[in-house]
Amino acid sequence: MDLWNQLLMGFATAATPINLLWCFVGCAVGTAVGVLPGIGPAVAVAMLLPITTKVEATASMIFFAGIYYGAMYGGSTTSILLNTPGETGSMVTALEGSKMAKSGRAGAALATSAIGSFVAGTIATVLVTLFAPLLANFAIRLGPPEYFCLMLLAFTTVSAVLGRSTLRGMVALFIGLAMGLIGMDQISGQARYTGGVPELLDGIEIVLVAVGLFAVGESLYAVLYEGGTGQTQNKLTRVHMTRDDWRRSWPAWIRGTLIGFPFGTIPAGGSEIPTFLSYAAEKKLARNQSEFGTVGAIEGVAGPEAANNAAITATLIPLLTLGIPTSNTAAILLGAFQNYGIQPGPQLFQTSAALVWALIASLYIGNVMLLILNLPMVGLWVKLLKIPKPYLYAGILIFATVGVYGMRQSAFDLVLLYGIGLIGVVMRRFDFPTAPVVVGMILGPLAEAQLRNALSIGEGRWTIFLQRPMSATLLVIVVAVLMLPKVLGMWKALHLTRSP
């Protein structure tokens, strides 16, 4: 009962007019930040950190949290309508969401995204309330061997599922891994693969690559191979979800939540891994598999969006209970706590109980606010699709250029943006999946660091991965993902040849 009393006290604090206003402003700003590629919640929170000198601690933390998960809602909008992910966590949404939009089902895609985000965010908030200490204790037991094997599983799953063939998926993955190696070595500090270009010492921005492959690549491909006619992007047949859409979406929301939540508690690449794993699961389980990659499958939007929001909500567990940030934005939130002289960790629930429970209560309120903000605007957003193609793609290119230039004010970044966009055109032309490139870039450096740390723990012995039960289990799953489809295919072929 003590937990429920504390939660009720948190609601009493979060529901004061001033805190409700800060929550609403944070959700609105977060939605806008998610829509704009190149900004992101981490940059937005960092830019607004100076308000901590003027605003009361609870209000500012509620505001920053609203920006954080509001950005996850907004990131799906341009992913679906323009194939331009506002956030890296929304990249998977673009795979099926943009196909649905082109099939005249943008309204259903936006609706399942908003409702799925609400469902996942609410369930994840309940789990944060109930199981924060328990999950944090489990997550802290995982070491470098387990993290490396977890990322290896993400690599194999993504490359095997997202491409038309495993080989093409692997090729795309290795392109991303190669891009991720550019810059300063994390351990030795040596410059790698920079070609003597100073701008590459800090590596290539992941948002730049995502915008280049998806937005610029999509626009240039349309101009070069589809022709620049004056037709609109597509026609919209309906704004709301049908009964069949609901039937197909709700299991995907639940599965996505269950996949995404555990990943938020561990520093294994943020929301990118669970969104890709959720997409892979939905593609395997779907009855209408032919819709994936063609007209667009609603499960491919519902599952990853739920996984994305569940993972984002779950990042509060290690942040609040251990003082460990598992994402860039969580790291900046940690700085915001410290600006108030508050140190997140095991004692936070005792020393600053009122702030913590008000923050958790604000998550429930913020999810309702975001649903109210997003659902009525579905009809407004889909009007973007009535813009004629030439104007639409010109706008996307301007939007992408301004967003990328705004990150570092670097002309070199613009050269990279359009160079990567041309790579995206070539990959699309020859049917190579682009998503594994981004996965390789995001997780490659993390996997390298964890591999080195694991080998250090094992004193250079590779058997360290087999000696630990969790990492050994993950390796078995990796082998199964790679081999089972081939074995089942051979078994099926053998069975057909034997049958009369």
C-alpha positions, 0 to 999 in steps of 0.5 A, a space after each residue: 500500500 505504501 507504493 500506491 500512497 506514494 504514487 497518489 502523492 505523486 499524482 497530487 504534485 504532478 496534477 497542479 496547474 503549473 506542473 500540468 502546464 510544463 508537462 503539456 509544453 514538454 509534450 508539444 515541444 517533444 512532438 515537434 522535435 520528433 518531427 524535425 530530423 536532425 534535432 532530437 530530444 537530446 539536443 532539445 533538452 541540452 539547449 533548454 538545460 539553462 532553465 534549471 537555474 530558474 524553474 523548480 526541480 520537479 517542474 523542469 524534470 517533468 518538462 524534460 521527460 515530456 520532451 523525451 517521450 514526446 519526441 518518440 511520438 513525433 518521430 513517427 509522423 514524418 517516417 510514415 508520411 515522408 519516409 523521413 525518420 525524425 529519430 533513429 528509433 523511428 527508422 523501422 516505422 518508415 519501412 512499412 509506414 511509408 508503404 502504407 501511406 503510398 497505398 492510401 492508408 496513412 491515416 491508419 498508420 498514424 493512428 496505430 502509431 499514436 495508440 500503440 505509443 500510448 498503450 506501450 507507454 502506459 504499460 511501461 509506466 506501470 512496470 516502472 512503478 512496480 518493478 524498477 528496483 527488480 529490473 535494475 538489479 537484473 540489468 546490472 548483472 549483465 557484463 560485456 560478454 552478454 552485451 556483445 552477444 546481445 548486439 550480435 543477435 541484433 546484427 544477425 536478426 536485422 540482416 536476415 529478416 530485413 533483406 530479400 536475402 541474408 547475403 544482401 542484408 549482411 552486405 548492408 550491415 557491413 557497410 554500416 559497420 565500416 562507417 561506424 569505424 570512422 573517427 577516433 578509436 574509443 580506447 587508443 584515441 587513434 584516428 581511423 579511416 579518416 583519410 586525413 579529413 579533420 571533419 571525420 575525426 568525430 565520426 559520422 553523425 547517425 542522424 545524417 546517415 539516416 536522413 541521407 539514406 531514407 529522405 535524400 535517397 527516397 527523393 533522388 530515387 523518385 526523381 531519377 527512376 519514377 519521374 517528376 510528375 505533378 501527381 500527388 504522393 498518393 490518395 488517402 482513402 480513410 483517416 481512421 483504423 478499420 476493425 481489421 486494423 484493430 484486430 491486427 494491431 493490438 497483439 503487435 502493441 503488446 508484443 512490441 511493449 514486451 520486447 522494448 521494455 527490457 531493452 530500455 533498462 540496459 545500455 545496449 543501443 537505446 530503442 533501435 535494437 527492440 524496434 528492429 527485433 519487434 519488426 522481425 517478430 511481426 514479419 515472422 508471425 504475420 499472416 499477410 507476409 506479402 504486405 511487408 515491403 509492398 503495400 505496407 503491413 500495419 503490424 510493421 508499424 504497430 509493433 516497432 512503435 510500441 517497442 520504441 516507446 516502451 524502451 524510452 519509458 524504461 530508461 528511467 529505471 537505471 537512471 533513477 535507481 542506479 544513476 546510470 543513463 542508457 541513452 544520450 537523452 538520459 545522460 543529459 537528464 542526469 546532468 539536469 538532476 545534478 544541476 539541482 544538487 540531486 544525485 540519482 541512485 539507490 537512495 533517490 527514492 528516499 531522499 527525493 521521493 516527492 520528485 521521483 513519484 511526481 515524475 513517474 505520475 507525469 508519465 501517465 498524464 503525459 501519455 494521455 496528453 500525447 494521445 489527445 495531441 496526436 489523434 485529432 491531428 491525423 487528418 491535418 498531417 495527412 494533408 501533406 500527402 496532397 502536395 504534388 510530388 515535385 514540391 514534396 520532394 523539393 521540400 523534403 530535400 530542403 528540410 533534410 539539408 537545413 536539419 543536417 546543417 543545423 547539427 554542426 553548421 558544417 558544409 562538409 556534412 552536407 557533402 556527406 549527406 548527399 553522398 550517402 543519399 546517392 549510396 541510398 539510391 544505388 542500394 534501392 536500385 539494386 534491392 539492398 536493404 538500407 536499415 541494416 546500414 544504420 543498425 551497423 553504424 549505431 551498434 558497431 562501435 558499442 559492440 567493438 567496445 564490449 568485445 574488447 572489454 569482454 576479452 580483457 575480462 577473459 584475459 584474451 580468451 574467446 572462451 569467455 563467451 561460452 563460460 557465461 550462461 547468458 552469453 552462451 545462450 545468446 550465441 545459440 540463438 544467433 546460430 539458430 537465427 542463421 541456420 534454422 531457416 536454411 535447415 527448414 528449407 532443406 527439410 521442406 524441399 526433401 519432403 516435397 521430393 519424397 512425396 508422390 
